[in-house]
Structure formats: structure tokens, C-alpha cells
Amino acid sequence: MKDERKCVWMKMKQEVQQRNGQPLLLRSLGPQDAQQALAVCRKTAGETLNLLRYEDEWTMTLEQEAAYLKKTEDDPKSLMLGAFLGDTLVGIGSFLPSAPVDRARHRAELGICILKAYWGRGIGTAIMQTIVDEVKKTAVEQLELEVVGTNERAIALYERFGFVEFGRHPRKLKYRDGTYADMVLMMLDLRAKA
């Protein structure tokens, strides 16, 4: 018998409004979205220093991305969420298990990226709200993320959703120009949340 939670995520689809009133479609990503997902990941990596990789470090092939999205789509403990304006993917959010072991089963990691041309429209808020709502349907007790310490916009967004800082990883990133960035470790405790 299929896990009912899997069916929810495979069919996850809702429409919300951006701050400018235009509709935004939020839906689960699958293998059919591999080309657009790769393009968004590569482009966002080239638009900001707030992500782990540079644009030229996105070396995943289309086939590998499709397989990854299929695996995530079939995993009842994961969600890859796409934000679409019309047919165009403009942002991605996800939650994935922290580790595939029993002792970490209660934790999941959150990630988000949005094309810079679409910042400030409420897309990040919509993605975050959907991910938090969906993760609450699982046995996950703690949602975690890492964010570059100078990324004040993202930190403010996460704090609005109840994330708190629980540590820092000094100089976790070293940029090609020789400068460093600390990563702020944040978590959302879901145990007391209804």
C-alpha cells in the first residue's frame, strides 16, 4: 500500500498571489522539470555569493537532474517545490532528510533559491510558508538550514517563520577572491507547533 503522504507531495499544487497581485503557482517538481530546474540553479549561483556553488560548478547533467527529481518526488520524506510564473520556473525550495539514519530521522534540511529578477515579490515567503506547512505533515521535529552570515534578507525571512540561530560555522565559504563568509546555522523546532 502506498504511503498517503507521498501522494500528497506528488500532487502538491497551489496558487498564491505575489505582492504585485500576479498569480504564482507552487507545485512539486518532477523529472519533467529537470531542464528548468538546472537552469535556475545555475543562474542563481551566478547572481549571488549567498549559495554554496559558483555557476560553473553546476555540472549535473540533464539526465542526472531528472533522476534526482524523480527520486525526490518518490520519497515521502522530501519535497522539491517549484515556483512558477506562467510556465517559467523562477524559484525552488526544498526540504530533504538530514541523513538516511534512524538517529537523524527527526531532522530535515531546508534550501531555497530564487532568480534575482524576482526578489522582493513575496515568492520567498510563499515558498517558505508552503514548505513549513508541508513539513508539519511529517514526523520531522526540526527543520534546519545554513545561511551566509551577511545575507540579512534571508535571515529576516527565516526569523519571520520562527527559525532561530543555534550556531555559526566560521569561514565555511572561501570565495575565489580569497575572502571568507561565515555560515549561520538556524533551526525551527516543530515539536510544539500545531
MOURRA-V896904 format. One record per pair of residues at least 12 apart in sequence whose ideal C-beta (glycine too) atoms are under 10 Angstrom apart, sorted by sequence separation. I is the first residue (numbers start at 1). J is the second residue. If there is no record, write none. Layout:
# MOURRA-V896904
i & j
I & J
I & J
This chain:
# MOURRA-V896904
i & j
13 & 25
14 & 26
15 & 27
41 & 53
42 & 54
43 & 55
45 & 57
46 & 58
68 & 80
80 & 92
81 & 93
82 & 94
96 & 108
97 & 109
112 & 124
131 & 143
169 & 181
170 & 182
171 & 183
172 & 184
13 & 26
14 & 27
42 & 55
45 & 58
69 & 82
80 & 93
81 & 94
95 & 108
96 & 109
114 & 127
145 & 158
169 & 182
170 & 183
172 & 185
12 & 26
13 & 27
41 & 55
42 & 56
44 & 58
79 & 93
80 & 94
81 & 95
94 & 108
95 & 109
96 & 110
113 & 127
168 & 182
169 & 183
12 & 27
13 & 28
42 & 57
43 & 58
79 & 94
80 & 95
94 & 109
95 & 110
96 & 111
112 & 127
143 & 158
168 & 183
169 & 184
11 & 27
12 & 28
42 & 58
78 & 94
79 & 95
80 & 96
94 & 110
95 & 111
112 & 128
147 & 163
149 & 165
167 & 183
168 & 184
169 & 185
11 & 28
12 & 29
41 & 58
42 & 59
78 & 95
79 & 96
93 & 110
94 & 111
95 & 112
110 & 127
167 & 184
168 & 185
10 & 28
42 & 60
77 & 95
78 & 96
93 & 111
94 & 112
110 & 128
143 & 161
145 & 163
147 & 165
166 & 184
167 & 185
9 & 28
39 & 58
41 & 60
77 & 96
78 & 97
92 & 111
93 & 112
94 & 113
112 & 131
143 & 162
144 & 163
149 & 168
165 & 184
166 & 185
167 & 186
8 & 28
10 & 30
38 & 58
77 & 97
92 & 112
93 & 113
111 & 131
143 & 163
149 & 169
165 & 185
166 & 186
167 & 187
75 & 96
91 & 112
92 & 113
93 & 114
110 & 131
146 & 167
149 & 170
163 & 184
164 & 185
165 & 186
166 & 187
38 & 60
72 & 94
75 & 97
91 & 113
92 & 114
110 & 132
144 & 166
146 & 168
163 & 185
164 & 186
165 & 187
37 & 60
38 & 61
77 & 100
90 & 113
91 & 114
92 & 115
108 & 131
146 & 169
149 & 172
163 & 186
164 & 187
166 & 189
38 & 62
41 & 65
72 & 96
90 & 114
91 & 115
142 & 166
148 & 172
149 & 173
162 & 186
163 & 187
164 & 188
37 & 62
90 & 115
110 & 135
148 & 173
161 & 186
162 & 187
163 & 188
164 & 189
34 & 60
38 & 64
39 & 65
89 & 115
128 & 154
146 & 172
158 & 184
162 & 188
163 & 189
34 & 61
35 & 62
38 & 65
88 & 115
90 & 117
91 & 118
108 & 135
146 & 173
159 & 186
161 & 188
162 & 189
34 & 62
37 & 65
38 & 66
77 & 105
90 & 118
91 & 119
158 & 186
162 & 190
34 & 63
36 & 65
37 & 66
79 & 108
83 & 112
90 & 119
124 & 153
128 & 157
132 & 161
155 & 184
158 & 187
34 & 64
35 & 65
38 & 68
78 & 108
85 & 115
88 & 118
91 & 121
93 & 123
108 & 138
124 & 154
127 & 157
128 & 158
131 & 161
132 & 162
151 & 181
154 & 184
158 & 188
31 & 62
34 & 65
35 & 66
37 & 68
38 & 69
77 & 108
79 & 110
80 & 111
81 & 112
83 & 114
90 & 121
93 & 124
108 & 139
129 & 160
132 & 163
150 & 181
155 & 186
162 & 193
31 & 63
33 & 65
34 & 66
37 & 69
83 & 115
91 & 123
106 & 138
108 & 140
125 & 157
128 & 160
129 & 161
149 & 181
150 & 182
151 & 183
154 & 186
33 & 66
34 & 67
85 & 118
90 & 123
91 & 124
93 & 126
94 & 127
106 & 139
107 & 140
108 & 141
109 & 142
110 & 143
112 & 145
120 & 153
124 & 157
128 & 161
148 & 181
149 & 182
151 & 184
31 & 65
32 & 66
34 & 68
93 & 127
105 & 139
106 & 140
107 & 141
108 & 142
109 & 143
110 & 144
111 & 145
119 & 153
124 & 158
148 & 182
149 & 183
150 & 184
31 & 66
34 & 69
83 & 118
91 & 126
92 & 127
93 & 128
105 & 140
106 & 141
107 & 142
108 & 143
109 & 144
110 & 145
111 & 146
112 & 147
125 & 160
128 & 163
147 & 182
148 & 183
149 & 184
29 & 65
30 & 66
31 & 67
33 & 69
34 & 70
85 & 121
91 & 127
93 & 129
95 & 131
105 & 141
106 & 142
107 & 143
108 & 144
109 & 145
110 & 146
125 & 161
147 & 183
148 & 184
31 & 68
32 & 69
93 & 130
94 & 131
95 & 132
107 & 144
108 & 145
109 & 146
110 & 147
146 & 183
147 & 184
31 & 69
32 & 70
83 & 121
85 & 123
93 & 131
104 & 142
145 & 183
146 & 184
147 & 185
29 & 68
30 & 69
31 & 70
95 & 134
145 & 184
146 & 185
147 & 186
29 & 69
30 & 70
31 & 71
33 & 73
83 & 123
95 & 135
114 & 154
145 & 185
146 & 186
28 & 69
29 & 70
31 & 72
32 & 73
83 & 124
93 & 134
97 & 138
144 & 185
145 & 186
30 & 72
31 & 73
40 & 82
98 & 140
112 & 154
144 & 186
145 & 187
29 & 72
30 & 73
37 & 80
40 & 83
83 & 126
95 & 138
97 & 140
143 & 186
144 & 187
145 & 188
28 & 72
29 & 73
30 & 74
83 & 127
98 & 142
143 & 187
144 & 188
28 & 73
37 & 82
81 & 126
82 & 127
95 & 140
98 & 143
112 & 157
142 & 187
143 & 188
36 & 82
44 & 90
81 & 127
98 & 144
112 & 158
142 & 188
143 & 189
33 & 80
44 & 91
81 & 128
83 & 130
141 & 188
142 & 189
143 & 190
36 & 84
40 & 88
44 & 92
95 & 143
110 & 158
140 & 188
141 & 189
142 & 190
33 & 82
39 & 88
40 & 89
81 & 130
95 & 144
141 & 190
142 & 191
28 & 78
29 & 79
30 & 80
39 & 89
40 & 90
81 & 131
95 & 145
140 & 190
141 & 191
143 & 193
28 & 79
29 & 80
33 & 84
36 & 87
40 & 91
41 & 92
79 & 130
110 & 161
139 & 190
140 & 191
141 & 192
28 & 80
29 & 81
30 & 82
36 & 88
37 & 89
40 & 92
79 & 131
136 & 188
138 & 190
141 & 193
28 & 81
29 & 82
36 & 89
81 & 134
110 & 163
135 & 188
27 & 81
28 & 82
35 & 89
36 & 90
136 & 190
26 & 81
27 & 82
29 & 84
37 & 92
79 & 134
135 & 190
26 & 82
27 & 83
33 & 89
36 & 92
79 & 135
132 & 188
25 & 82
26 & 83
27 & 84
136 & 193
25 & 83
26 & 84
77 & 135
79 & 137
132 & 190
135 & 193
136 & 194
24 & 83
25 & 84
33 & 92
52 & 111
79 & 138
24 & 84
25 & 85
29 & 89
51 & 111
78 & 138
128 & 188
12 & 73
23 & 84
24 & 85
25 & 86
51 & 112
76 & 137
77 & 138
132 & 193
23 & 85
24 & 86
25 & 87
27 & 89
51 & 113
76 & 138
77 & 139
9 & 72
10 & 73
22 & 85
23 & 86
29 & 92
50 & 113
77 & 140
9 & 73
10 & 74
22 & 86
25 & 89
29 & 93
9 & 74
18 & 83
26 & 91
29 & 94
48 & 113
9 & 75
10 & 76
24 & 90
47 & 113
48 & 114
6 & 73
9 & 76
12 & 79
16 & 83
18 & 85
24 & 91
26 & 93
47 & 114
6 & 74
8 & 76
9 & 77
12 & 80
44 & 112
45 & 113
47 & 115
48 & 116
6 & 75
7 & 76
9 & 78
10 & 79
12 & 81
13 & 82
15 & 84
44 & 113
47 & 116
6 & 76
9 & 79
12 & 82
43 & 113
44 & 114
46 & 116
47 & 117
3 & 74
5 & 76
6 & 77
8 & 79
9 & 80
13 & 84
44 & 115
48 & 119
3 & 75
4 & 76
5 & 77
6 & 78
9 & 81
18 & 90
41 & 113
43 & 115
44 & 116
47 & 119
3 & 76
40 & 113
43 & 116
2 & 76
3 & 77
40 & 114
43 & 117
40 & 115
39 & 115
110 & 186
110 & 187
109 & 187
110 & 188
107 & 187
108 & 188
108 & 190
106 & 190
106 & 191
24 & 118
52 & 146
52 & 148
24 & 121
26 & 123
50 & 147
51 & 148
24 & 122
50 & 148
22 & 121
24 & 123
49 & 148
18 & 118
20 & 120
26 & 126
48 & 148
50 & 150
51 & 151
19 & 120
20 & 121
26 & 127
49 & 150
50 & 151
18 & 120
19 & 121
20 & 122
24 & 126
49 & 151
18 & 121
19 & 122
24 & 127
26 & 129
27 & 130
48 & 151
50 & 153
17 & 121
18 & 122
19 & 123
26 & 130
50 & 154
17 & 122
18 & 123
26 & 131
16 & 122
19 & 125
28 & 134
48 & 154
16 & 123
18 & 125
19 & 126
18 & 126
16 & 125
17 & 126
16 & 126
15 & 126
16 & 127
14 & 126
16 & 129
16 & 130
14 & 130
12 & 130
14 & 133
52 & 172
12 & 133
52 & 173
54 & 175
12 & 134
51 & 173
54 & 176
50 & 173
49 & 173
9 & 134
8 & 134
49 & 175
49 & 176
9 & 137
49 & 177
5 & 134
8 & 137
9 & 138
49 & 179
50 & 181
52 & 183
5 & 137
49 & 181
4 & 137
5 & 138
5 & 139
